[in-house]
Amino acid sequence: MNTRNTIVVDGNSMTIKNFCRLASGDADFRIEKSALRRVAECHGFLERFSSRKLIYGISTGFGPMAQYRIDETDRIDLQYNIIRSHSAGLGDYLPPDKARAVLFNLLNAMLRGFSGVAPALIRVVEATLRADILPCIPMHGGVGASGDLVQMAHVALCLIGEGEAMCEGAVAPAAELFRRKGVEPLRISLREGIAVMNGTTAMTALAALNLRGAQIALEWSLALSACLNETVASYDDHYSPGLNRVRRQSGQQVVARAMGAMLKDSERIRSRAKLYENGTEEPDVAGRIAHKVQPYYSLRCVPQILGPIYETLDFSCRIVENELNSVTDNPVIDAAECNVYHGGNFHGDYISLEMDKLKLAMTRLGMMSERQFNYLMNPAENECLPPFLNRGKPGLNFGFQGAGFTATSTAAENQALAASHYIHSIPNNNDNQDIVSMGFNAAVAAGKTVDNVFEILAIQAAALIQAIDILGCRTQLSSRSRTIHAELRAVFAELKNDRPTRKELEGVREYLRTNPLNLL
């Protein structure tokens, strides 16, 4: 029985979660009929209204060439020319889930009914999605000002049956795939070329995927941090309501509550109240107390570190969901007002800034994960585990020593990736685009930081379950931690003798990515 849900695409109600399900192919979709009517009404209005009027991209050229009037006999050629001339991107193609995301965002944007496109465009986009014919979209070429012009030119090229596309894991000419799947390519009728190309369509699609991945990574960081604290028998007050309510930061309080809920039935966590009841612990002859009063910052300050990340993601999700349901075309065709508005809704600053913030947040999360991993590796810090969690012969065997280099290297790469794209405007297009967002570049870099974080978290997770087994404390853990241990152990076997771990770590990484915890 088919249990896949059907998501309605109407131009107004797309959420990040539903969008990501569509992009991954985990849900069916249907187009809202009222949205189709809006598209038809807007197109009909523009056909009537544009006659003998000066409207950008219909009766004029594009960009710095807008000063040239276009004869009515050349208007269709104008649209094909802008598509073909701007299909000049280079670099690797976006993977299938991201290319599919771009198409779904295009579909949703056009269904707002403010772009003046013919209903035929909707039908072609829908048909390509149902046939899973995906445009080959290069990563290099977008400056994110007049939308994602170069990336979306390659999308438009596919829709008119030219260029290359992906289907069933292979790249082939779009015309060939269309014939094989019975899809009729788009025939442009008025302004479908520039309508597809304008807008923040590609950068917003990537931003939505990035944010969903970041949310899952944040939950796993919280869970692993909580589990680490109980594994090494930390005290309970650093996530307690009493401590966190006196600092008026909502994200910190949300994280602290989630940690408390996860650890509520743990037998390993120490009670600060009981410590006070039992009196002062006697030091040894050197004046040293056996158990630290409070642990290292990477264990003790989890609410304070993850709290601002939680709030950043929460804010960014609102911005990106708004953009998913926005009109970012130019000009905007308003049939109800009988007007055509020229402006700059295609400018990608909203997405670029949020992706810069996401890069910083994910870099910080990865840094904390790497430090928590290091804590497990270093007996001078944890005071209860062998160096590198080595269960073999010291000097002969190496435990997690090699994985540590990968964690540190990947955290360092994120630190470099965190540099801003938002402020790196370079005037171009003969200075017509004199200030640009670099939004697509920011979204690509942000996606890389999210991918990297899952690699660091995978190494931390594998080390943590090793530590649990070394200490023999699994049965004392919270019920949630015991479940996490069991499920991760099914992916990553206990490391007793040295062995290559790349494949197993990849398995842990994919497990983390595809299993949201719903803690927040």
C-alpha positions in Angstrom: 0.0 0.0 0.0 1.3 3.5 -0.9 1.6 5.4 2.4 3.2 8.5 0.9 1.5 11.7 1.7 0.4 14.2 -0.9 1.6 17.7 -0.5 -0.4 20.5 -2.0 1.6 23.1 -4.0 -0.3 26.4 -4.2 2.3 29.1 -4.1 1.4 30.2 -0.6 1.7 27.5 2.0 5.0 25.7 1.5 6.9 24.7 4.6 10.5 23.8 4.8 9.7 20.3 6.1 7.2 19.6 3.2 9.6 21.2 0.7 12.5 18.9 1.8 10.2 15.9 1.6 9.3 16.8 -2.0 13.0 17.4 -2.9 14.0 14.0 -1.5 11.1 12.2 -3.4 9.5 11.1 -0.2 6.1 12.7 -1.0 3.7 13.0 -3.8 2.2 16.4 -4.8 -0.7 18.0 -6.5 -1.3 21.5 -7.8 -4.1 23.6 -6.3 -6.7 24.4 -9.0 -7.2 27.9 -7.7 -3.5 28.6 -8.2 -3.7 27.4 -11.8 -6.6 29.8 -12.4 -4.5 32.7 -11.0 -1.7 31.8 -13.4 -4.1 31.8 -16.4 -5.7 35.1 -15.3 -2.3 36.8 -14.9 -1.1 35.5 -18.3 -4.3 36.7 -20.0 -4.0 40.1 -18.4 -0.3 40.5 -19.5 -1.1 39.5 -23.1 -3.7 42.2 -23.2 -1.8 44.8 -21.2 1.6 44.5 -22.9 0.4 45.5 -26.3 2.2 48.7 -27.4 3.6 49.3 -23.9 7.2 49.5 -22.8 7.7 46.6 -20.4 11.1 45.3 -19.3 12.0 42.0 -20.8 9.0 41.9 -23.2 9.4 45.0 -25.3 13.0 45.8 -24.2 16.3 44.0 -24.0 17.7 42.8 -20.7 20.1 44.3 -18.1 22.2 47.1 -19.6 20.4 46.4 -22.9 17.1 47.5 -21.6 17.5 50.8 -23.4 16.9 48.9 -26.7 13.3 48.4 -27.8 12.4 45.0 -29.1 10.0 44.6 -32.1 6.9 42.5 -31.5 8.1 40.1 -34.2 11.3 39.4 -32.1 9.7 39.0 -28.7 9.7 35.2 -28.7 13.3 35.0 -30.0 14.3 37.4 -27.2 13.2 34.8 -24.6 15.0 32.0 -26.2 18.1 34.1 -26.6 18.3 35.1 -23.0 18.0 31.4 -22.0 20.7 30.2 -24.4 23.1 33.1 -23.9 23.0 32.7 -20.1 23.4 28.9 -20.1 27.1 29.5 -19.4 27.6 28.0 -15.9 30.5 25.8 -15.0 31.5 23.5 -12.2 29.8 20.4 -10.9 26.1 19.9 -11.3 23.8 20.0 -8.3 22.9 16.5 -7.1 19.4 15.2 -7.9 17.7 16.2 -4.6 18.9 19.8 -5.0 17.9 20.0 -8.7 14.5 18.6 -7.8 14.2 21.2 -5.0 14.9 24.0 -7.5 12.1 22.7 -9.8 9.7 22.5 -6.9 10.5 26.0 -5.8 10.1 27.3 -9.4 6.7 25.6 -9.6 5.6 27.1 -6.3 6.8 30.6 -7.2 5.0 30.5 -10.6 1.8 29.4 -8.9 1.6 32.7 -7.0 0.2 34.1 -10.2 2.3 37.2 -10.5 4.8 36.3 -13.3 2.6 36.4 -16.4 3.6 33.0 -17.5 1.5 30.8 -19.6 -0.2 27.8 -17.9 1.9 25.6 -20.3 5.0 26.4 -18.2 3.2 24.9 -15.1 2.3 21.8 -17.1 5.9 21.3 -18.3 7.4 21.7 -14.9 4.9 19.3 -13.4 5.5 16.8 -16.2 9.3 16.9 -15.7 8.9 16.4 -12.0 6.6 13.4 -12.4 9.0 11.9 -15.0 11.9 12.8 -12.6 13.7 14.6 -15.4 16.0 17.0 -13.6 17.9 19.9 -15.1 21.7 19.8 -15.0 22.4 23.0 -12.9 26.0 24.0 -12.6 27.3 25.4 -9.3 29.3 28.3 -10.7 27.8 31.3 -12.3 25.3 32.9 -9.9 26.0 36.3 -8.3 22.5 36.4 -6.7 21.4 39.8 -7.7 19.0 39.5 -10.7 18.1 36.2 -9.1 20.0 33.1 -10.0 20.2 34.0 -13.6 22.9 31.5 -14.8 21.6 28.5 -12.7 18.0 29.2 -13.8 19.0 29.6 -17.4 20.1 26.0 -17.4 16.8 25.1 -15.8 14.9 27.0 -18.6 17.2 25.3 -21.2 16.0 21.9 -20.0 12.4 23.0 -20.0 12.5 24.0 -23.7 14.1 20.6 -24.4 17.7 21.7 -24.9 20.9 21.1 -23.0 21.4 18.2 -20.7 19.3 16.7 -17.9 19.5 13.9 -15.4 17.2 10.9 -15.1 17.6 7.6 -13.3 21.2 8.5 -12.3 22.4 9.3 -15.8 23.0 12.5 -17.8 21.6 12.7 -21.3 20.3 15.3 -23.7 17.1 16.8 -22.4 15.4 16.3 -25.8 16.1 12.6 -25.7 14.8 12.3 -22.1 11.6 14.2 -23.0 11.0 11.9 -26.0 11.6 8.8 -23.9 9.3 10.0 -21.1 6.6 11.5 -23.3 7.1 15.0 -22.1 6.4 17.9 -24.5 9.0 20.7 -24.1 7.9 24.2 -23.3 6.9 26.5 -26.2 7.5 30.1 -25.0 4.5 32.4 -25.6 5.4 35.7 -23.9 8.0 36.0 -21.1 8.5 32.5 -19.8 12.3 32.7 -20.4 13.0 35.6 -18.1 10.3 34.5 -15.6 12.1 31.2 -15.0 15.5 32.9 -14.8 14.6 35.8 -12.5 14.1 35.2 -8.8 15.9 33.7 -5.9 14.6 30.3 -6.9 17.8 28.2 -6.7 19.5 29.8 -3.7 16.2 29.6 -1.7 15.8 25.9 -2.6 19.3 25.2 -1.3 18.8 27.3 1.7 15.7 25.3 2.7 17.5 22.0 2.4 20.5 23.4 4.3 18.3 24.6 7.2 16.5 21.2 7.5 19.8 19.5 7.7 21.1 22.0 10.2 18.0 21.4 12.4 18.7 17.7 12.4 22.4 18.3 13.2 21.5 20.5 16.1 19.3 17.9 17.6 22.0 15.3 17.3 24.5 17.6 18.9 22.2 18.2 21.8 21.6 14.4 22.2 25.2 13.5 22.0 26.1 16.3 24.4 23.5 15.1 26.9 24.7 11.5 26.6 28.3 12.5 27.0 27.5 14.3 30.2 25.8 11.3 31.7 28.5 8.9 30.5 31.1 10.8 32.5 28.7 11.4 35.4 28.4 15.1 35.3 26.3 17.1 37.7 22.8 18.1 36.8 22.7 21.8 37.5 24.2 23.1 34.2 21.0 22.2 32.4 18.7 22.8 35.4 15.7 25.2 35.3 17.1 27.1 38.3 20.3 28.0 36.5 18.9 28.7 33.0 15.8 30.7 33.9 17.8 33.6 35.3 19.4 34.3 32.0 16.7 35.7 29.7 17.7 33.9 26.5 14.9 31.7 25.2 17.1 29.4 23.1 19.3 28.6 26.0 16.2 27.6 28.0 14.8 25.5 25.2 18.1 23.5 24.9 18.3 23.1 28.7 14.7 21.8 28.9 15.4 19.4 26.1 18.5 18.1 27.9 16.6 17.7 31.1 13.8 15.8 29.4 16.3 13.5 27.7 18.2 12.8 31.0 15.2 12.6 33.3 15.6 8.8 33.9 19.4 8.7 33.9 21.1 6.9 36.7 24.5 8.3 35.8 23.9 12.0 36.3 25.0 13.4 39.7 22.7 15.5 41.8 24.1 18.8 43.0 21.5 18.8 45.7 22.7 15.5 47.0 26.3 16.7 47.0 25.2 19.5 49.2 23.3 17.2 51.5 26.2 14.8 51.9 28.7 17.5 52.8 32.1 18.4 51.5 34.1 15.7 49.7 37.4 15.2 51.4 40.5 15.9 49.3 43.5 13.6 49.0 46.9 14.4 50.5 47.7 16.8 47.6 44.4 18.7 48.3 42.8 17.3 45.2 39.1 16.4 45.0 38.3 13.1 43.2 35.5 14.5 41.1 35.6 17.9 39.5 33.0 20.4 40.9 32.2 21.4 37.3 33.4 19.9 33.9 35.0 21.5 30.9 33.1 24.2 29.0 32.2 21.9 26.0 30.2 19.8 28.5 29.0 22.4 30.9 28.0 25.2 28.5 25.9 23.2 26.0 22.7 25.3 26.6 24.7 28.5 26.2 26.4 27.3 23.0 23.5 25.5 21.3 20.9 28.1 22.5 22.0 30.9 20.1 22.3 28.3 17.3 18.7 27.2 17.9 17.5 30.8 17.8 19.5 31.5 14.6 18.0 28.5 12.8 14.5 29.4 14.1 14.8 32.9 12.7 16.4 31.7 9.4 13.6 29.2 8.9 11.0 32.0 9.1 13.0 34.0 6.5 13.4 31.1 4.1 9.8 29.9 4.4 8.7 33.4 3.5 11.0 33.4 0.5 9.7 30.0 -0.6 6.2 31.5 -0.8 7.3 34.9 -2.3 7.3 36.5 -5.7 10.9 37.2 -6.6 10.4 37.9 -10.3 10.8 41.2 -12.2 8.7 42.8 -13.3 5.8 41.7 -11.1 2.6 41.3 -13.0 -0.5 42.3 -10.9 -3.7 41.4 -12.7 -5.9 42.5 -9.9 -4.4 46.0 -9.9 -4.0 46.0 -13.7 -0.4 47.1 -13.3 3.2 45.9 -14.0 5.7 46.8 -11.2 9.4 47.1 -12.0 11.8 46.6 -9.1 14.2 44.3 -7.4 12.5 41.4 -5.7 15.0 39.1 -7.3 17.8 40.5 -5.1 19.2 37.7 -2.9 20.3 39.6 0.3 17.7 37.9 2.5 19.0 34.4 1.6 22.7 35.4 1.5 22.7 36.9 5.0 20.8 33.9 6.5 23.2 31.5 4.8 26.2 33.4 6.2 24.6 33.1 9.7 24.0 29.4 9.1 27.7 28.9 8.2 28.8 30.5 11.4 26.3 28.5 13.5 27.2 25.2 11.9 30.9 26.0 12.3 30.4 26.6 16.0 28.4 23.5 16.4 31.2 21.5 14.7 33.8 23.1 16.9 31.9 22.0 20.1 31.5 18.5 18.7 35.2 18.2 18.0 36.1 19.5 21.5 33.7 16.9 23.0 35.4 14.2 20.9 38.8 15.4 22.1 37.6 15.2 25.7 36.9 11.5 25.2 40.3 11.0 23.6 42.4 12.7 26.4 42.6 10.9 29.8 44.1 14.1 31.3 40.7 15.7 30.7 38.2 12.8 31.2 40.2 11.0 33.9 38.3 7.8 33.3 39.0 6.5 29.8 42.1 5.1 28.0 43.9 7.3 25.5 42.0 7.5 22.2 39.5 5.0 23.6 42.0 2.3 22.7 40.9 -1.2 23.7 44.1 -2.8 22.3 47.7 -2.7 23.4 49.0 0.8 24.0 51.6 1.8 21.5 50.7 -1.1 19.2 47.1 -0.2 18.7 45.7 3.3 18.1 41.9 3.4 18.7 40.3 6.6 17.5 43.5 8.4 16.9 43.1 8.5 13.1 39.5 9.6 13.3 40.6 12.5 15.5 42.6 14.0 12.6 39.5 13.9 10.4 37.4 15.6 13.0 39.9 18.4 13.6 40.6 18.9 9.8 36.9 19.1 9.0 36.2 21.6 11.8 39.0 23.7 10.4 37.6 23.6 6.9 34.3 24.9 8.3 36.1 27.8 9.9 37.4 28.8 6.5 34.0 28.3 4.8 32.4 30.5 7.4 33.8 33.6 5.7 31.0 35.9 4.5 29.6 35.9 1.0 27.0 38.5 1.8 29.6 41.3 1.9 31.6 40.1 -1.1 29.8 42.1 -3.7 31.6 42.5 -7.0 29.9 44.9 -9.5 29.3 43.2 -12.9 27.0 43.1 -15.9 28.6 46.4 -17.1 27.9 47.8 -13.6 24.1 47.4 -14.1 24.3 45.0 -11.2 26.5 47.3 -9.1 25.7 45.6 -5.7 25.0 41.9 -5.6 24.3 39.3 -2.9 26.3 36.2 -3.9 23.4 34.3 -2.4 23.8 31.2 -4.4 27.5 30.9 -3.5 26.5 31.5 0.2 23.9 28.7 0.0 26.4 26.3 -1.6 29.0 27.0 1.1 26.4 26.7 3.9 25.4 23.3 2.5 29.1 22.2 2.7 29.3 23.3 6.4 26.2 21.3 7.2 27.7 18.2 5.4 30.9 18.7 7.3 29.1 18.9 10.6 27.5 15.5 10.1 31.0 14.1 9.5 32.3 15.5 12.8 29.1 14.4 14.6 29.5 10.9 13.2 33.1 10.6 14.6 31.9 11.9 17.9 29.0 9.5 18.0 31.2 6.5 17.2 33.6 7.5 20.0 30.9 8.1 22.5 29.4 4.6 22.2 32.9 3.2 22.5 33.3 5.2 25.8 30.0 3.9 27.1 31.1 0.3 26.4 34.5 0.8 28.0 32.9 2.2 31.2 30.2 -0.5 31.1 27.5 2.0 32.0 24.9 1.4 29.3 22.3 0.2 31.6 22.6 3.3 33.8 22.0 5.6 30.9 18.7 7.3 30.2 16.2 5.4 28.1 16.8 7.7 25.2 20.5 7.3 25.4 20.3 3.6 25.6 18.2 3.6 22.4 20.8 5.9 20.7 23.6 3.6 21.8 21.9 0.5 20.5 21.0 2.0 17.1 24.5 3.5 16.5 26.1 0.2 17.6 24.2 -1.5 14.9 26.0 0.7 12.4 29.4 1.0 14.0 30.9 -2.1 15.6 33.0 -1.8 18.8 36.6 -0.9 17.9 38.7 -3.5 19.7 41.5 -4.1 17.1 42.6 -1.5 14.6 40.6 -1.6 11.3 39.6 0.8 8.6 36.5 2.7 9.7 35.7 5.0 6.8 32.7 2.9 5.6 31.3 2.5 9.0 31.7 6.2 9.8 29.9 7.0 6.5 27.1 4.8 7.7 26.9 6.6 11.0 26.9 10.0 9.1 24.0 8.9 6.9 22.1 7.4 9.9 22.4 10.8 11.7 21.2 12.7 8.6 18.2 10.6 8.0 17.0 10.1 11.6 15.6 13.3 13.2 15.2 13.0 16.9 12.4 15.6 17.4 14.0 16.8 20.7 13.3 20.5 20.0 
